[in-house]
């Protein structure tokens, strides 16, 4: 999920989170997983305000492969 910087602080992120939650209920999924940069405090605050909990049990790893 990404909101253009010019459109931030207008409730768009909140609306996107709600639409995602509505869709998850509609299709019967059990959870939503979000990722953000460690220094993206605005997104973290929004997610936590909406009941999302930071995973402190697992780390995310990636191996970039060249073409």
mmJSON file of the N, C-alpha and C atoms, coordinates in Angstrom:
{"data_MODEL":{"atom_site":{
"group_PDB":["ATOM","ATOM","ATOM","ATOM","ATOM","ATOM","ATOM","ATOM","ATOM","ATOM","ATOM","ATOM","ATOM","ATOM","ATOM","ATOM","ATOM","ATOM","ATOM","ATOM","ATOM","ATOM","ATOM","ATOM","ATOM","ATOM","ATOM","ATOM","ATOM","ATOM","ATOM","ATOM","ATOM","ATOM","ATOM","ATOM","ATOM","ATOM","ATOM","ATOM","ATOM","ATOM","ATOM","ATOM","ATOM","ATOM","ATOM","ATOM","ATOM","ATOM","ATOM","ATOM","ATOM","ATOM","ATOM","ATOM","ATOM","ATOM","ATOM","ATOM","ATOM","ATOM","ATOM","ATOM","ATOM","ATOM","ATOM","ATOM","ATOM","ATOM","ATOM","ATOM","ATOM","ATOM","ATOM","ATOM","ATOM","ATOM","ATOM","ATOM","ATOM","ATOM","ATOM","ATOM","ATOM","ATOM","ATOM","ATOM","ATOM","ATOM","ATOM","ATOM","ATOM","ATOM","ATOM","ATOM","ATOM","ATOM","ATOM","ATOM","ATOM","ATOM","ATOM","ATOM","ATOM","ATOM","ATOM","ATOM","ATOM","ATOM","ATOM","ATOM","ATOM","ATOM","ATOM","ATOM","ATOM","ATOM","ATOM","ATOM","ATOM","ATOM","ATOM","ATOM","ATOM","ATOM","ATOM","ATOM","ATOM","ATOM","ATOM","ATOM","ATOM","ATOM","ATOM","ATOM","ATOM","ATOM","ATOM","ATOM","ATOM","ATOM","ATOM","ATOM","ATOM","ATOM","ATOM","ATOM","ATOM","ATOM","ATOM","ATOM","ATOM","ATOM","ATOM","ATOM","ATOM","ATOM","ATOM","ATOM","ATOM","ATOM","ATOM","ATOM","ATOM","ATOM","ATOM","ATOM","ATOM","ATOM","ATOM","ATOM","ATOM","ATOM","ATOM","ATOM","ATOM","ATOM","ATOM","ATOM","ATOM","ATOM","ATOM","ATOM","ATOM","ATOM","ATOM","ATOM","ATOM","ATOM","ATOM","ATOM","ATOM","ATOM","ATOM","ATOM","ATOM","ATOM","ATOM","ATOM","ATOM"],
"id":[1,2,3,4,5,6,7,8,9,10,11,12,13,14,15,16,17,18,19,20,21,22,23,24,25,26,27,28,29,30,31,32,33,34,35,36,37,38,39,40,41,42,43,44,45,46,47,48,49,50,51,52,53,54,55,56,57,58,59,60,61,62,63,64,65,66,67,68,69,70,71,72,73,74,75,76,77,78,79,80,81,82,83,84,85,86,87,88,89,90,91,92,93,94,95,96,97,98,99,100,101,102,103,104,105,106,107,108,109,110,111,112,113,114,115,116,117,118,119,120,121,122,123,124,125,126,127,128,129,130,131,132,133,134,135,136,137,138,139,140,141,142,143,144,145,146,147,148,149,150,151,152,153,154,155,156,157,158,159,160,161,162,163,164,165,166,167,168,169,170,171,172,173,174,175,176,177,178,179,180,181,182,183,184,185,186,187,188,189,190,191,192,193,194,195,196,197,198,199,200,201],
"type_symbol":["N","C","C","N","C","C","N","C","C","N","C","C","N","C","C","N","C","C","N","C","C","N","C","C","N","C","C","N","C","C","N","C","C","N","C","C","N","C","C","N","C","C","N","C","C","N","C","C","N","C","C","N","C","C","N","C","C","N","C","C","N","C","C","N","C","C","N","C","C","N","C","C","N","C","C","N","C","C","N","C","C","N","C","C","N","C","C","N","C","C","N","C","C","N","C","C","N","C","C","N","C","C","N","C","C","N","C","C","N","C","C","N","C","C","N","C","C","N","C","C","N","C","C","N","C","C","N","C","C","N","C","C","N","C","C","N","C","C","N","C","C","N","C","C","N","C","C","N","C","C","N","C","C","N","C","C","N","C","C","N","C","C","N","C","C","N","C","C","N","C","C","N","C","C","N","C","C","N","C","C","N","C","C","N","C","C","N","C","C","N","C","C","N","C","C","N","C","C","N","C","C"],
"label_atom_id":["N","CA","C","N","CA","C","N","CA","C","N","CA","C","N","CA","C","N","CA","C","N","CA","C","N","CA","C","N","CA","C","N","CA","C","N","CA","C","N","CA","C","N","CA","C","N","CA","C","N","CA","C","N","CA","C","N","CA","C","N","CA","C","N","CA","C","N","CA","C","N","CA","C","N","CA","C","N","CA","C","N","CA","C","N","CA","C","N","CA","C","N","CA","C","N","CA","C","N","CA","C","N","CA","C","N","CA","C","N","CA","C","N","CA","C","N","CA","C","N","CA","C","N","CA","C","N","CA","C","N","CA","C","N","CA","C","N","CA","C","N","CA","C","N","CA","C","N","CA","C","N","CA","C","N","CA","C","N","CA","C","N","CA","C","N","CA","C","N","CA","C","N","CA","C","N","CA","C","N","CA","C","N","CA","C","N","CA","C","N","CA","C","N","CA","C","N","CA","C","N","CA","C","N","CA","C","N","CA","C","N","CA","C","N","CA","C","N","CA","C","N","CA","C","N","CA","C","N","CA","C","N","CA","C"],
"label_alt_id":[null,null,null,null,null,null,null,null,null,null,null,null,null,null,null,null,null,null,null,null,null,null,null,null,null,null,null,null,null,null,null,null,null,null,null,null,null,null,null,null,null,null,null,null,null,null,null,null,null,null,null,null,null,null,null,null,null,null,null,null,null,null,null,null,null,null,null,null,null,null,null,null,null,null,null,null,null,null,null,null,null,null,null,null,null,null,null,null,null,null,null,null,null,null,null,null,null,null,null,null,null,null,null,null,null,null,null,null,null,null,null,null,null,null,null,null,null,null,null,null,null,null,null,null,null,null,null,null,null,null,null,null,null,null,null,null,null,null,null,null,null,null,null,null,null,null,null,null,null,null,null,null,null,null,null,null,null,null,null,null,null,null,null,null,null,null,null,null,null,null,null,null,null,null,null,null,null,null,null,null,null,null,null,null,null,null,null,null,null,null,null,null,null,null,null,null,null,null,null,null,null],
"label_comp_id":["UNK","UNK","UNK","UNK","UNK","UNK","UNK","UNK","UNK","UNK","UNK","UNK","UNK","UNK","UNK","UNK","UNK","UNK","UNK","UNK","UNK","UNK","UNK","UNK","UNK","UNK","UNK","UNK","UNK","UNK","UNK","UNK","UNK","UNK","UNK","UNK","UNK","UNK","UNK","UNK","UNK","UNK","UNK","UNK","UNK","UNK","UNK","UNK","UNK","UNK","UNK","UNK","UNK","UNK","UNK","UNK","UNK","UNK","UNK","UNK","UNK","UNK","UNK","UNK","UNK","UNK","UNK","UNK","UNK","UNK","UNK","UNK","UNK","UNK","UNK","UNK","UNK","UNK","UNK","UNK","UNK","UNK","UNK","UNK","UNK","UNK","UNK","UNK","UNK","UNK","UNK","UNK","UNK","UNK","UNK","UNK","UNK","UNK","UNK","UNK","UNK","UNK","UNK","UNK","UNK","UNK","UNK","UNK","UNK","UNK","UNK","UNK","UNK","UNK","UNK","UNK","UNK","UNK","UNK","UNK","UNK","UNK","UNK","UNK","UNK","UNK","UNK","UNK","UNK","UNK","UNK","UNK","UNK","UNK","UNK","UNK","UNK","UNK","UNK","UNK","UNK","UNK","UNK","UNK","UNK","UNK","UNK","UNK","UNK","UNK","UNK","UNK","UNK","UNK","UNK","UNK","UNK","UNK","UNK","UNK","UNK","UNK","UNK","UNK","UNK","UNK","UNK","UNK","UNK","UNK","UNK","UNK","UNK","UNK","UNK","UNK","UNK","UNK","UNK","UNK","UNK","UNK","UNK","UNK","UNK","UNK","UNK","UNK","UNK","UNK","UNK","UNK","UNK","UNK","UNK","UNK","UNK","UNK","UNK","UNK","UNK"],
"label_asym_id":["A","A","A","A","A","A","A","A","A","A","A","A","A","A","A","A","A","A","A","A","A","A","A","A","A","A","A","A","A","A","A","A","A","A","A","A","A","A","A","A","A","A","A","A","A","A","A","A","A","A","A","A","A","A","A","A","A","A","A","A","A","A","A","A","A","A","A","A","A","A","A","A","A","A","A","A","A","A","A","A","A","A","A","A","A","A","A","A","A","A","A","A","A","A","A","A","A","A","A","A","A","A","A","A","A","A","A","A","A","A","A","A","A","A","A","A","A","A","A","A","A","A","A","A","A","A","A","A","A","A","A","A","A","A","A","A","A","A","A","A","A","A","A","A","A","A","A","A","A","A","A","A","A","A","A","A","A","A","A","A","A","A","A","A","A","A","A","A","A","A","A","A","A","A","A","A","A","A","A","A","A","A","A","A","A","A","A","A","A","A","A","A","A","A","A","A","A","A","A","A","A"],
"label_entity_id":["1","1","1","1","1","1","1","1","1","1","1","1","1","1","1","1","1","1","1","1","1","1","1","1","1","1","1","1","1","1","1","1","1","1","1","1","1","1","1","1","1","1","1","1","1","1","1","1","1","1","1","1","1","1","1","1","1","1","1","1","1","1","1","1","1","1","1","1","1","1","1","1","1","1","1","1","1","1","1","1","1","1","1","1","1","1","1","1","1","1","1","1","1","1","1","1","1","1","1","1","1","1","1","1","1","1","1","1","1","1","1","1","1","1","1","1","1","1","1","1","1","1","1","1","1","1","1","1","1","1","1","1","1","1","1","1","1","1","1","1","1","1","1","1","1","1","1","1","1","1","1","1","1","1","1","1","1","1","1","1","1","1","1","1","1","1","1","1","1","1","1","1","1","1","1","1","1","1","1","1","1","1","1","1","1","1","1","1","1","1","1","1","1","1","1","1","1","1","1","1","1"],
"label_seq_id":[1,1,1,2,2,2,3,3,3,4,4,4,5,5,5,6,6,6,7,7,7,8,8,8,9,9,9,10,10,10,11,11,11,12,12,12,13,13,13,14,14,14,15,15,15,16,16,16,17,17,17,18,18,18,19,19,19,20,20,20,21,21,21,22,22,22,23,23,23,24,24,24,25,25,25,26,26,26,27,27,27,28,28,28,29,29,29,30,30,30,31,31,31,32,32,32,33,33,33,34,34,34,35,35,35,36,36,36,37,37,37,38,38,38,39,39,39,40,40,40,41,41,41,42,42,42,43,43,43,44,44,44,45,45,45,46,46,46,47,47,47,48,48,48,49,49,49,50,50,50,51,51,51,52,52,52,53,53,53,54,54,54,55,55,55,56,56,56,57,57,57,58,58,58,59,59,59,60,60,60,61,61,61,62,62,62,63,63,63,64,64,64,65,65,65,66,66,66,67,67,67],
"pdbx_PDB_ins_code":[null,null,null,null,null,null,null,null,null,null,null,null,null,null,null,null,null,null,null,null,null,null,null,null,null,null,null,null,null,null,null,null,null,null,null,null,null,null,null,null,null,null,null,null,null,null,null,null,null,null,null,null,null,null,null,null,null,null,null,null,null,null,null,null,null,null,null,null,null,null,null,null,null,null,null,null,null,null,null,null,null,null,null,null,null,null,null,null,null,null,null,null,null,null,null,null,null,null,null,null,null,null,null,null,null,null,null,null,null,null,null,null,null,null,null,null,null,null,null,null,null,null,null,null,null,null,null,null,null,null,null,null,null,null,null,null,null,null,null,null,null,null,null,null,null,null,null,null,null,null,null,null,null,null,null,null,null,null,null,null,null,null,null,null,null,null,null,null,null,null,null,null,null,null,null,null,null,null,null,null,null,null,null,null,null,null,null,null,null,null,null,null,null,null,null,null,null,null,null,null,null],
"Cartn_x":[0.851,0.0,0.906,0.585,1.378,0.455,0.622,-0.141,0.847,0.565,1.413,1.61,2.833,3.085,2.153,1.744,0.858,-0.547,-0.886,-2.236,-2.28,-1.195,-1.155,-1.89,-2.255,-2.974,-4.397,-4.941,-6.314,-7.212,-6.666,-7.457,-7.429,-6.599,-6.556,-5.986,-4.928,-4.353,-5.356,-6.083,-7.124,-8.189,-8.592,-9.605,-9.088,-7.835,-7.26,-7.213,-6.843,-6.825,-8.228,-9.222,-10.595,-11.079,-10.763,-11.157,-10.493,-9.231,-8.532,-9.213,-9.56,-10.24,-11.604,-12.34,-13.642,-13.473,-12.454,-12.209,-11.825,-10.989,-10.579,-11.8,-12.701,-13.933,-14.763,-14.835,-15.629,-15.144,-13.83,-13.295,-13.015,-13.197,-13.017,-11.583,-10.688,-9.291,-9.209,-8.147,-7.994,-7.155,-6.356,-5.513,-5.026,-4.442,-3.774,-2.36,-1.377,0.013,0.508,1.092,1.64,3.126,3.885,5.303,5.574,6.514,6.936,8.396,8.984,10.372,10.47,11.596,11.795,11.687,11.976,11.915,10.643,9.655,8.394,7.423,7.687,6.933,5.476,5.206,3.822,2.979,3.503,2.765,2.594,3.653,3.573,2.507,2.456,1.456,0.044,-0.138,-1.448,-1.847,-0.932,-1.238,-1.605,-0.813,-1.065,-2.364,-2.681,-3.947,-5.138,-4.929,-5.981,-5.941,-5.185,-5.193,-4.152,-3.329,-2.273,-1.187,-0.618,0.43,1.747,2.795,4.129,4.604,5.111,5.648,7.042,7.214,8.528,9.173,8.5,8.994,9.816,9.518,10.173,10.881,11.933,12.645,12.363,12.407,12.185,13.545,13.778,15.036,14.748,15.683,15.549,16.911,16.953,18.172,17.912,18.624,18.458,19.343,18.761,19.475,19.585,20.756,20.917,20.35,19.975,19.401,20.44],
"Cartn_y":[-1.148,0.0,1.223,2.164,3.379,4.544,5.613,6.83,7.902,8.514,9.575,10.651,11.132,12.136,13.347,13.75,14.905,14.618,13.337,12.953,12.435,12.555,12.051,12.992,12.442,13.162,13.533,12.778,12.997,11.81,10.829,9.66,8.534,8.675,7.661,6.345,6.412,5.19,4.46,5.211,4.632,3.953,4.613,4.046,2.772,2.766,1.567,0.405,0.679,-0.387,-0.947,-0.088,-0.555,-1.371,-0.927,-1.675,-3.05,-3.112,-4.403,-5.308,-4.752,-5.534,-6.029,-5.173,-5.575,-6.724,-6.612,-7.647,-8.966,-8.913,-10.128,-10.835,-10.065,-10.66,-11.281,-10.584,-11.043,-12.381,-12.569,-13.811,-14.879,-14.537,-15.524,-15.767,-14.829,-14.975,-14.787,-15.248,-15.231,-14.078,-13.43,-12.352,-11.478,-10.365,-9.451,-9.268,-9.327,-9.119,-7.863,-6.954,-5.722,-5.659,-5.041,-4.797,-3.326,-2.77,-1.4,-1.243,-0.188,0.09,0.355,0.005,0.173,1.631,2.561,3.982,4.683,3.911,4.504,4.582,5.535,5.654,6.038,6.807,7.202,5.976,5.088,3.868,2.978,2.834,1.996,2.521,3.822,4.437,4.163,4.299,4.036,2.582,1.663,0.241,-0.099,0.385,0.085,0.722,1.897,2.563,1.715,0.913,0.07,-1.358,-1.599,-2.904,-3.889,-3.51,-4.404,-4.474,-5.651,-5.846,-6.156,-5.495,-5.728,-7.123,-7.856,-9.199,-9.066,-9.534,-9.482,-10.861,-11.842,-13.209,-13.602,-13.012,-13.43,-12.262,-12.575,-11.611,-11.931,-10.942,-11.087,-11.089,-12.064,-12.153,-12.194,-11.665,-11.655,-11.895,-12.706,-12.921,-12.367,-11.32,-10.73,-11.496,-11.903,-12.658,-11.799,-11.796,-11.051,-11.846,-11.143,-11.797,-12.517],
"Cartn_z":[0.0,0.0,0.0,-0.837,-0.925,-1.206,-0.459,-0.698,-1.145,-2.274,-2.797,-1.725,-1.553,-0.518,-0.588,-1.785,-1.924,-1.409,-1.274,-0.859,0.575,1.287,2.663,3.611,4.751,5.808,5.386,4.427,3.978,4.306,5.038,5.405,4.382,3.367,2.306,2.825,3.614,4.189,5.058,5.86,6.713,5.863,4.795,3.895,3.241,2.804,2.182,3.16,4.406,5.411,5.629,5.673,5.875,4.68,3.484,2.277,2.265,2.664,2.739,3.755,4.902,5.942,5.458,4.775,4.219,3.227,2.365,1.364,2.021,3.037,3.75,4.342,4.927,5.459,4.33,3.207,2.065,1.523,1.462,0.887,1.939,3.198,4.258,4.676,4.355,4.785,6.298,6.883,8.34,8.867,8.016,8.511,7.365,7.748,6.821,7.354,6.465,6.847,6.135,6.892,6.338,6.643,5.75,5.98,5.716,6.435,6.196,6.585,6.109,6.469,7.965,8.544,9.985,10.408,9.506,9.856,9.358,8.901,8.435,9.617,10.477,11.724,11.498,10.451,10.165,9.835,8.998,8.651,9.873,10.66,11.86,12.818,12.984,13.868,13.344,12.032,11.426,11.617,11.358,11.5,12.941,13.872,15.283,15.763,15.252,15.587,15.14,14.106,13.551,14.068,15.127,15.77,15.291,14.312,13.847,14.91,15.09,16.084,15.397,15.857,15.304,15.679,14.696,14.925,15.523,16.731,17.368,17.427,16.847,16.91,15.69,14.522,13.283,12.61,11.88,11.061,9.601,8.772,7.334,6.643,5.778,5.037,3.552,2.772,1.317,0.696,-0.348,-1.121,-2.508,-2.881,-4.212,-5.184,-6.281,-7.306,-8.555,-9.164,-10.399,-11.563,-12.605,-13.797,-14.6],
"occupancy":[1.0,1.0,1.0,1.0,1.0,1.0,1.0,1.0,1.0,1.0,1.0,1.0,1.0,1.0,1.0,1.0,1.0,1.0,1.0,1.0,1.0,1.0,1.0,1.0,1.0,1.0,1.0,1.0,1.0,1.0,1.0,1.0,1.0,1.0,1.0,1.0,1.0,1.0,1.0,1.0,1.0,1.0,1.0,1.0,1.0,1.0,1.0,1.0,1.0,1.0,1.0,1.0,1.0,1.0,1.0,1.0,1.0,1.0,1.0,1.0,1.0,1.0,1.0,1.0,1.0,1.0,1.0,1.0,1.0,1.0,1.0,1.0,1.0,1.0,1.0,1.0,1.0,1.0,1.0,1.0,1.0,1.0,1.0,1.0,1.0,1.0,1.0,1.0,1.0,1.0,1.0,1.0,1.0,1.0,1.0,1.0,1.0,1.0,1.0,1.0,1.0,1.0,1.0,1.0,1.0,1.0,1.0,1.0,1.0,1.0,1.0,1.0,1.0,1.0,1.0,1.0,1.0,1.0,1.0,1.0,1.0,1.0,1.0,1.0,1.0,1.0,1.0,1.0,1.0,1.0,1.0,1.0,1.0,1.0,1.0,1.0,1.0,1.0,1.0,1.0,1.0,1.0,1.0,1.0,1.0,1.0,1.0,1.0,1.0,1.0,1.0,1.0,1.0,1.0,1.0,1.0,1.0,1.0,1.0,1.0,1.0,1.0,1.0,1.0,1.0,1.0,1.0,1.0,1.0,1.0,1.0,1.0,1.0,1.0,1.0,1.0,1.0,1.0,1.0,1.0,1.0,1.0,1.0,1.0,1.0,1.0,1.0,1.0,1.0,1.0,1.0,1.0,1.0,1.0,1.0,1.0,1.0,1.0,1.0,1.0,1.0],
"B_iso_or_equiv":[0.0,0.0,0.0,0.0,0.0,0.0,0.0,0.0,0.0,0.0,0.0,0.0,0.0,0.0,0.0,0.0,0.0,0.0,0.0,0.0,0.0,0.0,0.0,0.0,0.0,0.0,0.0,0.0,0.0,0.0,0.0,0.0,0.0,0.0,0.0,0.0,0.0,0.0,0.0,0.0,0.0,0.0,0.0,0.0,0.0,0.0,0.0,0.0,0.0,0.0,0.0,0.0,0.0,0.0,0.0,0.0,0.0,0.0,0.0,0.0,0.0,0.0,0.0,0.0,0.0,0.0,0.0,0.0,0.0,0.0,0.0,0.0,0.0,0.0,0.0,0.0,0.0,0.0,0.0,0.0,0.0,0.0,0.0,0.0,0.0,0.0,0.0,0.0,0.0,0.0,0.0,0.0,0.0,0.0,0.0,0.0,0.0,0.0,0.0,0.0,0.0,0.0,0.0,0.0,0.0,0.0,0.0,0.0,0.0,0.0,0.0,0.0,0.0,0.0,0.0,0.0,0.0,0.0,0.0,0.0,0.0,0.0,0.0,0.0,0.0,0.0,0.0,0.0,0.0,0.0,0.0,0.0,0.0,0.0,0.0,0.0,0.0,0.0,0.0,0.0,0.0,0.0,0.0,0.0,0.0,0.0,0.0,0.0,0.0,0.0,0.0,0.0,0.0,0.0,0.0,0.0,0.0,0.0,0.0,0.0,0.0,0.0,0.0,0.0,0.0,0.0,0.0,0.0,0.0,0.0,0.0,0.0,0.0,0.0,0.0,0.0,0.0,0.0,0.0,0.0,0.0,0.0,0.0,0.0,0.0,0.0,0.0,0.0,0.0,0.0,0.0,0.0,0.0,0.0,0.0,0.0,0.0,0.0,0.0,0.0,0.0],
"pdbx_formal_charge":[null,null,null,null,null,null,null,null,null,null,null,null,null,null,null,null,null,null,null,null,null,null,null,null,null,null,null,null,null,null,null,null,null,null,null,null,null,null,null,null,null,null,null,null,null,null,null,null,null,null,null,null,null,null,null,null,null,null,null,null,null,null,null,null,null,null,null,null,null,null,null,null,null,null,null,null,null,null,null,null,null,null,null,null,null,null,null,null,null,null,null,null,null,null,null,null,null,null,null,null,null,null,null,null,null,null,null,null,null,null,null,null,null,null,null,null,null,null,null,null,null,null,null,null,null,null,null,null,null,null,null,null,null,null,null,null,null,null,null,null,null,null,null,null,null,null,null,null,null,null,null,null,null,null,null,null,null,null,null,null,null,null,null,null,null,null,null,null,null,null,null,null,null,null,null,null,null,null,null,null,null,null,null,null,null,null,null,null,null,null,null,null,null,null,null,null,null,null,null,null,null],
"auth_seq_id":[1,1,1,2,2,2,3,3,3,4,4,4,5,5,5,6,6,6,7,7,7,8,8,8,9,9,9,10,10,10,11,11,11,12,12,12,13,13,13,14,14,14,15,15,15,16,16,16,17,17,17,18,18,18,19,19,19,20,20,20,21,21,21,22,22,22,23,23,23,24,24,24,25,25,25,26,26,26,27,27,27,28,28,28,29,29,29,30,30,30,31,31,31,32,32,32,33,33,33,34,34,34,35,35,35,36,36,36,37,37,37,38,38,38,39,39,39,40,40,40,41,41,41,42,42,42,43,43,43,44,44,44,45,45,45,46,46,46,47,47,47,48,48,48,49,49,49,50,50,50,51,51,51,52,52,52,53,53,53,54,54,54,55,55,55,56,56,56,57,57,57,58,58,58,59,59,59,60,60,60,61,61,61,62,62,62,63,63,63,64,64,64,65,65,65,66,66,66,67,67,67],
"auth_comp_id":["UNK","UNK","UNK","UNK","UNK","UNK","UNK","UNK","UNK","UNK","UNK","UNK","UNK","UNK","UNK","UNK","UNK","UNK","UNK","UNK","UNK","UNK","UNK","UNK","UNK","UNK","UNK","UNK","UNK","UNK","UNK","UNK","UNK","UNK","UNK","UNK","UNK","UNK","UNK","UNK","UNK","UNK","UNK","UNK","UNK","UNK","UNK","UNK","UNK","UNK","UNK","UNK","UNK","UNK","UNK","UNK","UNK","UNK","UNK","UNK","UNK","UNK","UNK","UNK","UNK","UNK","UNK","UNK","UNK","UNK","UNK","UNK","UNK","UNK","UNK","UNK","UNK","UNK","UNK","UNK","UNK","UNK","UNK","UNK","UNK","UNK","UNK","UNK","UNK","UNK","UNK","UNK","UNK","UNK","UNK","UNK","UNK","UNK","UNK","UNK","UNK","UNK","UNK","UNK","UNK","UNK","UNK","UNK","UNK","UNK","UNK","UNK","UNK","UNK","UNK","UNK","UNK","UNK","UNK","UNK","UNK","UNK","UNK","UNK","UNK","UNK","UNK","UNK","UNK","UNK","UNK","UNK","UNK","UNK","UNK","UNK","UNK","UNK","UNK","UNK","UNK","UNK","UNK","UNK","UNK","UNK","UNK","UNK","UNK","UNK","UNK","UNK","UNK","UNK","UNK","UNK","UNK","UNK","UNK","UNK","UNK","UNK","UNK","UNK","UNK","UNK","UNK","UNK","UNK","UNK","UNK","UNK","UNK","UNK","UNK","UNK","UNK","UNK","UNK","UNK","UNK","UNK","UNK","UNK","UNK","UNK","UNK","UNK","UNK","UNK","UNK","UNK","UNK","UNK","UNK","UNK","UNK","UNK","UNK","UNK","UNK"],
"auth_asym_id":["A","A","A","A","A","A","A","A","A","A","A","A","A","A","A","A","A","A","A","A","A","A","A","A","A","A","A","A","A","A","A","A","A","A","A","A","A","A","A","A","A","A","A","A","A","A","A","A","A","A","A","A","A","A","A","A","A","A","A","A","A","A","A","A","A","A","A","A","A","A","A","A","A","A","A","A","A","A","A","A","A","A","A","A","A","A","A","A","A","A","A","A","A","A","A","A","A","A","A","A","A","A","A","A","A","A","A","A","A","A","A","A","A","A","A","A","A","A","A","A","A","A","A","A","A","A","A","A","A","A","A","A","A","A","A","A","A","A","A","A","A","A","A","A","A","A","A","A","A","A","A","A","A","A","A","A","A","A","A","A","A","A","A","A","A","A","A","A","A","A","A","A","A","A","A","A","A","A","A","A","A","A","A","A","A","A","A","A","A","A","A","A","A","A","A","A","A","A","A","A","A"],
"auth_atom_id":["N","CA","C","N","CA","C","N","CA","C","N","CA","C","N","CA","C","N","CA","C","N","CA","C","N","CA","C","N","CA","C","N","CA","C","N","CA","C","N","CA","C","N","CA","C","N","CA","C","N","CA","C","N","CA","C","N","CA","C","N","CA","C","N","CA","C","N","CA","C","N","CA","C","N","CA","C","N","CA","C","N","CA","C","N","CA","C","N","CA","C","N","CA","C","N","CA","C","N","CA","C","N","CA","C","N","CA","C","N","CA","C","N","CA","C","N","CA","C","N","CA","C","N","CA","C","N","CA","C","N","CA","C","N","CA","C","N","CA","C","N","CA","C","N","CA","C","N","CA","C","N","CA","C","N","CA","C","N","CA","C","N","CA","C","N","CA","C","N","CA","C","N","CA","C","N","CA","C","N","CA","C","N","CA","C","N","CA","C","N","CA","C","N","CA","C","N","CA","C","N","CA","C","N","CA","C","N","CA","C","N","CA","C","N","CA","C","N","CA","C","N","CA","C","N","CA","C","N","CA","C","N","CA","C"],
"pdbx_PDB_model_num":[1,1,1,1,1,1,1,1,1,1,1,1,1,1,1,1,1,1,1,1,1,1,1,1,1,1,1,1,1,1,1,1,1,1,1,1,1,1,1,1,1,1,1,1,1,1,1,1,1,1,1,1,1,1,1,1,1,1,1,1,1,1,1,1,1,1,1,1,1,1,1,1,1,1,1,1,1,1,1,1,1,1,1,1,1,1,1,1,1,1,1,1,1,1,1,1,1,1,1,1,1,1,1,1,1,1,1,1,1,1,1,1,1,1,1,1,1,1,1,1,1,1,1,1,1,1,1,1,1,1,1,1,1,1,1,1,1,1,1,1,1,1,1,1,1,1,1,1,1,1,1,1,1,1,1,1,1,1,1,1,1,1,1,1,1,1,1,1,1,1,1,1,1,1,1,1,1,1,1,1,1,1,1,1,1,1,1,1,1,1,1,1,1,1,1,1,1,1,1,1,1]
}}}
